[in-house]
Amino acid sequence: MRNLDSIYNKILFSIGLVAVLTAVHYIVLSFVLHRIKDIHTRYKVRKISGYAVSLIAIILLGAIWIRDIGSLSTFLGLLSAGLAIALRNPLEDLAAWFFIVLRKPFEVGDRIQIGNIMGDVIDIRSFQFTLLEIGNWVEAEQSTGRIVHIPNKRVFNEMIANYTEGFKYIWNEIPVVITFESNWRKAKEILLEIAQRHAEQFTEEAEKEIKKAAKKFFIFYTYLTPTVYTKVIDYGIKLTIRYLCHPRKRRNSEQAIWEEILDTFAKCPDIDLAYPTYRYFNNLLEGKIKPKERQ
């Protein structure tokens, strides 16, 4: 009878303890978040406080229920063996969560690609992380509007590309093809001037970012200014603009550059854009090739 009463009291005390911790956490969190305006800071405070309260609850509940250390160790040994088999996938996700938290291959707000899925990280939890998807059927890696939940364990098995960690810019290229008859040197100068105007604001910032990133990664670039490369292809001369841009502003920068290219080339009669064409020849012309006479 005493044992039943003791267990009953422990259950009631445990429920009360959890209720008190939850209420205190909610009140304190509401008070703190009310004074924080930055979205990223609010998110981090909410997640860290949740982890802290959970840890405190585990410690206090353990102190209430744990009495006999010997029997506890035996019980935990059997329990862990069963859980390792029955909960293999969740345990892998939990181990991967520790890896994400400690090693930080990505954080909330980063733009990443894992396997063939690209997106902005909007949440990281114990068993999964969440992306706001980009790309897929949408061009220029803009948002699709879909939210993708990915098990944490995929960080152990999949390639991870981080667009924004360390060096927060990407190199973008815009190919412009002109005809063989065009003044390609003049066209190349025009494209370089346009690229420099649009990328000028990024060069100085990128130099600072590289200095910061070099402290953690072996990142080294000799030139950060835009350039234009020349190549001859089947139907014209290909001039490729290469410049720095923010990952999330790639499409807008391409649009602005293309609009200026079209406006400028329209004023140059000696420059024409090229496109694939096909020519057909009829060799059975009268007086040149006669069809064979029938026998």
C-alpha positions in Angstrom: 0.0 0.0 0.0 2.8 2.3 0.9 4.5 1.6 -2.4 1.3 2.5 -4.3 0.9 5.7 -2.3 4.5 6.6 -3.0 4.1 6.0 -6.7 0.9 8.0 -6.8 2.5 10.9 -5.0 5.4 10.8 -7.4 3.1 10.9 -10.4 1.2 13.9 -9.0 4.4 15.7 -8.1 5.9 15.0 -11.5 2.8 16.4 -13.3 2.8 19.4 -11.1 6.5 20.0 -11.7 6.1 19.8 -15.5 3.1 22.1 -15.3 5.0 24.7 -13.3 8.1 24.6 -15.6 5.8 25.0 -18.6 4.0 27.9 -17.1 7.2 29.6 -16.0 8.8 29.0 -19.4 5.8 30.5 -21.2 5.7 33.6 -19.0 9.4 34.3 -19.1 9.6 33.6 -22.9 6.7 36.0 -23.6 8.3 38.7 -21.5 11.6 38.3 -23.3 10.3 37.9 -26.8 8.2 41.0 -26.4 11.4 43.1 -26.3 13.2 41.3 -29.2 12.4 42.6 -32.7 14.9 40.6 -34.8 13.3 37.5 -36.2 16.5 35.4 -36.1 17.2 36.3 -32.5 13.6 35.5 -31.5 13.8 32.1 -33.1 17.2 31.3 -31.4 15.9 32.4 -27.9 12.8 30.3 -28.3 14.7 27.2 -29.3 17.5 27.5 -26.7 15.0 28.2 -23.9 13.0 25.1 -24.9 16.1 22.9 -24.8 17.0 24.4 -21.4 13.6 23.8 -19.8 13.5 20.2 -21.2 16.9 19.5 -19.7 15.9 20.9 -16.3 12.7 18.8 -16.4 14.7 15.6 -17.2 17.1 16.2 -14.3 14.4 17.0 -11.8 12.2 14.1 -12.8 15.2 11.8 -12.7 15.9 12.9 -9.1 12.3 12.1 -8.2 12.2 8.6 -9.7 15.8 7.3 -9.5 16.6 5.6 -6.2 18.4 2.4 -6.8 21.4 3.0 -9.0 22.2 -0.8 -9.4 18.8 -1.8 -10.6 18.7 1.4 -12.8 21.8 0.5 -14.7 20.5 -3.0 -15.4 17.2 -1.6 -16.5 18.8 1.0 -18.7 21.1 -1.6 -20.3 18.1 -3.8 -21.4 16.1 -0.7 -22.4 18.9 0.7 -24.5 19.4 -2.6 -26.4 15.7 -2.7 -27.2 15.5 0.9 -28.2 18.6 0.6 -30.5 16.8 -2.0 -32.5 13.2 -0.6 -32.4 14.1 3.1 -32.8 17.1 3.0 -35.1 15.9 5.7 -37.4 14.9 8.2 -34.7 18.2 7.6 -32.9 20.1 8.3 -36.1 18.1 11.5 -36.5 18.9 12.5 -32.9 22.6 11.8 -33.4 22.5 13.9 -36.6 20.8 16.7 -34.6 23.8 16.8 -32.2 26.1 16.9 -35.3 24.1 19.8 -36.7 24.1 21.8 -33.4 27.8 21.2 -32.6 29.4 21.2 -36.1 27.0 23.7 -37.7 27.1 22.6 -41.4 24.1 25.0 -41.7 22.0 27.2 -39.5 18.5 28.7 -39.6 18.5 31.3 -42.4 21.2 29.6 -44.6 20.5 28.6 -48.2 21.6 25.0 -48.7 21.4 22.1 -51.1 21.2 18.5 -49.7 21.1 15.8 -52.3 18.9 17.2 -55.1 16.8 19.4 -52.7 17.5 23.1 -52.4 16.0 25.7 -50.0 16.3 28.1 -47.1 16.6 26.5 -43.7 13.6 27.8 -41.6 13.7 25.3 -38.7 15.9 22.7 -37.1 14.4 20.2 -34.7 15.6 17.0 -32.9 14.5 14.6 -35.6 14.2 16.8 -38.8 15.0 20.1 -40.3 12.8 22.2 -42.6 13.5 24.0 -45.9 11.5 26.5 -47.8 12.1 25.0 -51.2 13.8 26.9 -54.1 14.4 25.9 -57.7 12.7 22.7 -58.9 10.3 23.9 -61.6 11.0 27.5 -60.8 13.8 29.2 -62.7 16.8 31.0 -61.2 16.5 29.2 -57.8 13.6 31.3 -56.5 11.1 30.0 -53.9 8.5 27.4 -55.0 6.4 28.1 -51.9 6.7 24.5 -50.7 8.0 23.5 -47.2 10.1 20.3 -47.2 10.8 18.4 -44.0 14.0 16.3 -44.2 15.1 13.7 -41.6 18.3 14.8 -39.8 20.1 11.6 -40.6 20.5 12.6 -44.2 23.3 14.9 -43.3 25.4 11.8 -42.8 24.6 10.3 -46.2 24.0 13.2 -48.5 26.2 16.0 -50.0 25.5 19.4 -48.4 26.2 22.6 -50.2 25.9 25.8 -48.2 25.3 29.0 -50.3 25.8 31.4 -47.5 28.3 30.0 -45.0 31.6 31.7 -44.9 31.7 33.5 -48.2 28.2 34.9 -48.6 28.3 35.5 -52.4 28.1 33.2 -55.4 29.5 33.6 -58.9 26.9 33.9 -61.6 27.4 33.7 -65.3 25.3 35.2 -68.2 26.0 33.9 -71.7 25.4 36.4 -74.5 25.8 35.1 -78.1 26.3 37.5 -81.0 26.7 36.9 -84.7 30.1 36.3 -86.4 29.6 39.5 -88.4 29.1 41.6 -85.2 31.8 43.8 -83.7 32.7 41.4 -80.9 35.3 43.6 -79.3 32.9 46.5 -79.0 30.2 44.1 -77.6 32.7 42.7 -75.1 33.6 46.2 -73.8 29.9 47.0 -73.4 29.1 43.9 -71.5 32.1 44.5 -69.2 30.9 48.0 -68.4 27.4 46.8 -67.7 28.6 44.1 -65.4 30.9 46.4 -63.5 28.1 48.8 -62.9 25.9 46.1 -61.4 28.5 44.3 -59.4 30.5 47.3 -58.2 28.7 47.4 -54.8 29.5 43.8 -54.1 33.3 43.9 -54.7 34.3 45.7 -51.5 31.9 43.8 -49.3 33.1 40.5 -50.8 36.7 41.3 -50.0 35.7 41.7 -46.3 33.7 38.5 -46.4 36.7 36.6 -47.8 39.0 37.8 -45.1 36.5 36.6 -42.5 36.0 33.3 -44.2 39.7 32.7 -44.6 40.0 32.4 -40.8 37.8 29.2 -41.0 38.1 27.9 -44.5 40.8 27.9 -47.2 39.0 30.3 -49.5 41.2 32.3 -51.8 40.2 34.4 -54.9 42.7 36.5 -56.9 40.1 38.6 -58.6 36.6 39.6 -57.5 35.8 42.1 -60.2 33.5 41.1 -63.1 35.0 39.7 -66.3 33.8 38.6 -69.8 35.1 35.5 -71.4 35.1 34.9 -75.2 34.3 31.6 -77.0 33.4 30.6 -80.5 30.5 28.2 -80.8 28.5 26.8 -83.8 26.3 29.7 -84.5 28.2 32.8 -83.2 30.6 34.3 -80.7 29.7 33.5 -77.1 30.6 36.3 -74.6 30.0 35.1 -71.0 29.7 37.6 -68.2 30.9 36.4 -64.8 30.2 38.4 -61.7 29.4 38.2 -58.0 25.9 38.4 -56.6 23.9 37.5 -53.5 22.3 34.0 -53.8 18.8 35.4 -53.2 19.2 38.2 -55.7 20.4 36.2 -58.7 17.3 36.5 -60.8 16.8 40.2 -60.2 20.5 40.9 -61.1 20.2 38.9 -64.3 17.0 40.7 -65.3 18.6 44.1 -64.7 21.8 43.2 -66.7 19.8 41.7 -69.6 17.5 44.7 -69.9 20.5 47.0 -70.1 22.2 44.7 -72.6 19.1 44.8 -74.9 18.7 48.5 -74.6 22.4 49.1 -75.4 22.7 46.6 -78.3 19.5 48.1 -79.9 21.5 51.4 -80.4 24.5 49.6 -82.0 23.8 48.6 -85.7 27.1 46.7 -85.8 26.1 44.3 -83.0 23.4 41.6 -83.4 22.3 38.8 -81.1 22.7 35.3 -82.6 20.5 32.3 -82.4 20.6 28.7 -83.8 19.7 28.7 -87.5 19.4 26.0 -90.2 20.1 26.3 -93.9 18.6 24.0 -96.5 20.1 23.6 -100.0 18.3 22.1 -103.0 20.9 20.5 -105.3 18.4 19.5 -107.9 18.6 22.9 -109.6 17.7 23.2 -113.2 20.7 23.2 -115.5 23.1 21.9 -112.8 22.1 18.5 -111.7 19.8 16.4 -113.9 17.9 13.5 -112.4 18.8 10.1 -113.9 16.7 9.0 -116.9 14.5 6.1 -116.4 15.5 3.0 -118.4 
